[in-house]
Amino acid sequence: MEYIAGAAGVLVLALVLTSILRTLVVPRGLYSALVFRLWWLLRRALRLRAVRGGYDAIDRAQTWLAPLMLVGMLASWLAGALLGFGFLLYALSPLSWTTAFREAGSSLFTLGFASGARLKLSVLDFMAAATGPVLIALQIAYLPTLYAAYNRRELEVTLLQSRAGEPAWGPEILARQWLVDTETALPELYRAWERLASDMGESHSTYPILLTFRSPRPHRSWLVGLVAVMDAAALQLALAPRLAPPEARLALRAGFTALRDIARALRIPFDADPSPSTPVRLTFAEFDAAVAMLEAAGFRSGRTAEEAWPHFRGWRVNYEAIAYELCRRCDAVPALWTGPRDFAGGAIPPRRPVDRRPGEGRPELPPAAG
């Protein structure tokens, strides 16, 4: 029994240490089975609170996923360390199970109310005493990095709201620019999201827990925003290739590269070099309706919808499958052209503000009292 307990203790400590290094220390998107099992469990547990609700209920429940993940990771690692050191203390001493775990807890949390008299027990006590504070310090240092990346992300998502609506949709981005004659601002938008996509590809693959951080507003989502910007760029390149700014290509490339980096970190399979003729889940009917809406808004197309469809599909095949899977896993707002979700309800179209101008039926404010 002592040999089995010793082997189990070494194995548990090795698993805990590996998970900590992969999640908090190594600057690369390494997969931690413990963290992703915890994500899977908490996501499904929170969804039970909104089993009969639509997206709004899901969003309210999933708001707690990120803080519960942070607390759950720390609790899991500390519990694993307690279990591992408890097994080792039992294996290397005549202590009973309860006394071994009592001593392990006393050392791990630096309470100091129990200690072993033998040298080998003192070594384990010192190791356990160092593990607890170091682990907590790493977790505390981890938080500023997460929230800095979150703030950078949400700033651009908020700025996108006036251009793409809530929830964001690629054709709506183009339509709004032509409706208000601000199409010359599109290159700047593409440049901003090219940089943001590169930032998110690095931060969200290195720290996948950022995927659980939701936007402050329920109909905003970094993932839906990224897909919308990429769809807008692909639409412009497909419909008017001679007028599309070069920044559109760069934003597309940065976008699907970021999604692929995140997919690798989450072990989502994808085709790294898809053929442009590969079918996509978006239908031509949906594409054709969006093109008609753009033309009604004043967008000048150089190609018909039938001519542009193969070119648009050739761009979208690079990111559609990954985007749909990430939107499903993250329970993102069900915007148009972002795929199905695991909860009931259809796609939510963006809300366009009413065009109100003086002299068109809107009552003026009364004059101020003298």
N, C-alpha and C positions, 0 to 999 in steps of 0.2 A: 504493500500500500504506500510506503514511503517513497519508493522509486516512481510509482505512478503519479503521486502528488508532486514530486520534484519535476518530473517531465512536463506535467500539466502547467506548473508554475512558470517554467522557462518558456513554454509555448505561448501562454497568455501574455506574458510580459513582452515577448518578441512581437506578437500581433499588435499590442497597444503601442509599442515604440514605433513600429513601422507605420501605423496609421497616423501617429502624431507627426512624424517626419514628412510623410507624403502630403499631409494637409496643411501644416503650419510652417515648415522649414524649407523644403526643397522648392526652388522657384521654377516649377514646371508642373504642367497639368497631369499629375499622377493619380491613378485610381485608388481610392481607399474603400474597400468593401464595407467596412464598418460604417463609414459616413453615409454611403449611398443606401445601405440597408436601413439606416435610421431615417433618411429622407423618405424612402418608400413607405416606411411604417407610419411616420407622422403625417405625411400627405394623405394617406388613406384614412387615418384616424380623424383628421380634421374634416375630411369630406363627409364623414358620417353625420356631422353636425348640420350639413346642408344637403342631405340626401333628397329632400323633396323640393328644394329651391332651385332657381335658375342661376345665372351667372352672378348676380349681385350677392346671393347667399354664399356661393362658392368663394367669391372675392373676400367677403367679410371673414370667412373661416380661415382662408389661406393666408390672410394677413399675419396670423400668428405663427406661420411656418418658420420664418427666418429666426425670430427670437427663440423659439423652441429648439430649433436646430443648434443654435449656439450653446444653449444650456444643456441640451442632450449630448452634444459631443463632449463637453467637459465632464458631465456626469458619467458618461460611458467610459471615458479614459480613466477617470479616477476609480471607478468601480472595477475596471479591468486590472489596474495596478494593485488595488486592494486584494483582489482575488489571486493575482500572481504571487505577490509577496506572502500572502497567507498560506498558499500551498507550499512555498519554499520553506517558510518557518516551520511548518508541520513536518516537512520531509527531513529537515536537518536538526531536529530537536525532539525531545520526548514530550513536547507540549501537546495538549489536546487540541482538537479542532477549534473550539471556542477561544481558548487562550491564544492560539497562533493568530487567528484573525483579529483578536483584540489587540495584540501587540503590533500587528501590521497596520491597523488603523491608527493606533497611537503614534507610530512613527511617520506614516504617510501624511497625516494631517498635523504633524509636529505638536501633538498635544502633550506627549512625554509622560503619560501616567502609567505606562507599562514598558518594560525593557528586559532583554535577555541578559543573562550573566555570562554566557560563553562568548568567545571572540567571534566565532562565525555568525552568531546571532546578532552581535553588535554591528558587524559589517552589513548585514541585511537591513538592520534598523537604520543605519546611516544612509544606505541607498534609497530606502523608502522615504526617509525624511527629505532627501534632496529631490525626489521625484515630484512630490506634491507641489511645493512652491514653484519649481521650474515650470511645471505644466500649467499652473494658473497664470504665471507671468507670461508665458508664450501666448496663452489665450487672450490676455489683456492687451498685449502688443499687437495681436491679430486684428482687433476691432478697428483701430484708426485706419488701417489699410483698407478694410472692407468699406467703411463709411466714406472714405475719400473717393474710392472708385464709384460708389453708389451716387454720391453728389455730382460727380462729373457726368455720369450717365443721365441722371434725372434732369439736369439743367438743359441738355439738348432735347430730351423728350418733351419737356415743357415748352421750349421754344417751337417745337414742331407743331404744337396744337393749333396755332393760328394758321398754319399752312396746310395741314392735313386733316383737321377735324379730330373729333373723338368718337370712336377709335379711329386711328390713322388708316388711310387707304391710299395706295399709290395713284390711281387715276384722279382722286380728289386733290392731290397735291398739284398736279398739272392743271386741272380745271380751275382751281382757285387762282392760280397765277395768271391765267389768261382772262379770267373774269374781272380782275382788278388791275390788269396791265402791269404785273410785277414779275413777268417771266424772266427778266434780266437778273433777278435775284437767285435763280436756280443754281448757277455755278457755285455761288457761295454756300448754298445749302448742301450741295454734293461734296464740297471740300470739307465742310464741318463734319458730315457723317462719314466721310472716308477716314478722317482722323479718329472719330468716335468709334467706328467699327474696329479699327486697329487696336484702340485702347481696350474695348470690350473683349476682343479676341484674346488679348494677353491676360487681362485681369480675370475674366470669367472662366477661362480654361485653367488658370493657376489656382483660383479660388472658386470652385464651382458652387459654393454656398451662396454666392451672389445671385445665382439663378432663382433662389427662393425669396429674394428681396423684391417686394412689389412696389409699384409706383404709388405716390400718395393719393392719386385719384383713380377710381376703379376702372375707368375706360381708357386709361393710359397704360402703355406697356413699352418697354425698351425693345422687346422682340418684335412686336407688331409694328413699331415705328421703323425699325431697321428694314423689315420686309416691305413696308410701304415706300420707303425711299428707294430701295432696290427696284421695286416694281415701277416706280415713276421713271427711274433712269432707263430701265429696259424698255418701257413704253416709248419714251422719247427717242431712243436709239432705233427702235423698230419702225416707228411711224414717220419720223423726220430725221433720218441719219445725217443729212447735210447741215441741219440747223442745231442738232443736239450738241451741247458743249462737251469738250473732251473730259471734263470732270465727271460726267455721267459714267463713263467707262471705268474710271478710277474708283468711284464709289461702289460700283458693282463688284469689281474685283476685290476690294477691301472687305466688302460685306460678306460675300460667300467664302472668302478665306477665313474670316472670323468665325463664321458658323461652322466651318469644317474643323477649326481648332477646338471649338467647344465640343463638337461631336466626338472628336478623338478622346477628349478628357472624360466624356460620359460613356465611351465605348458604343456609340451609335454607328452602325455600319452605313457606309455611303459609297457611291461610285466617284472616285477621284477624277476621272476623265470621261464624263458622260458624252454620248453622241448628241449633237444638236437636234437630231430627229427623234430622240427618245420621247415617248409620250409623257405628258404632265397631267396632273389631276385637275388643273383648271381647264374648263371647257372653252371651246371656241365661242360658244354662245355668250358666256360671261365676258369674254374678251371683246366680242363684237358690241355688246351693250355698253361697255366702258368706252370704246372708241366713239360710238354715237354720242355719248354724254360729253366727251371731250370736244367733238366737233360742234355741238350745240353751245359749248362755252367759248368758242372762238379759236380753238386750237387748229393750226394749219398743218395738215398731214401731207406728207410727200408720197405716201403709199395708202392703198386701201386696206381695210381690215384683213382681207384675204391675203394680200401681199405681205403685210406686216406680221401676221400670225406665226409663220415659221421662224422669223428672226426673234420675236419675243419669246417663243417657246425655247429657242436655242439658248437664250440668256437664262430663262427661269429654271431650266433643267439643272443648272448648277447649284441651286439653293433651295428649291421647293421642298424636296423630301425632308431635308434636315430641318427646315423652318417649321414644317407641319408637325414633325415629331417633337421639337422643342416646345412649340406652342401647346401641344397636348400635355406634355409632362409638366410644364410650368403653369397650366391652367390659365393661360393668357386670355385676355378679353377676346371673345369670338368675333373678330373683325372680318370684313370681306376679304377673300382670297388668302386666308390663313389656315384653312383646313378644319377638320372636325375636332371636337373636344370629347372628354369623357363624361360630360354632364349634358342634360337636356337643354334644348334651346337652339335657335338658329343664329345665323350671322347677324351682327348689329351694324347697320350702315352708319357712316359718320353724320354728325349733325352739322348742317351748313347754316350759318346765321342768316336771318332775314335781311334782305337788302332794303334798308330804310334811308330815304333821302328827304330833304326839306321839300314841302310842296306836294308830297305824294300821299297825303292822307294821315300823316303822323301829326298829332296836335303839338303845337309849340308850347313851351313853358310859359306860364303866365308872367307878366312883368312884375318885377320886384316892387314891393310896397315902398312908397316914398317916405 
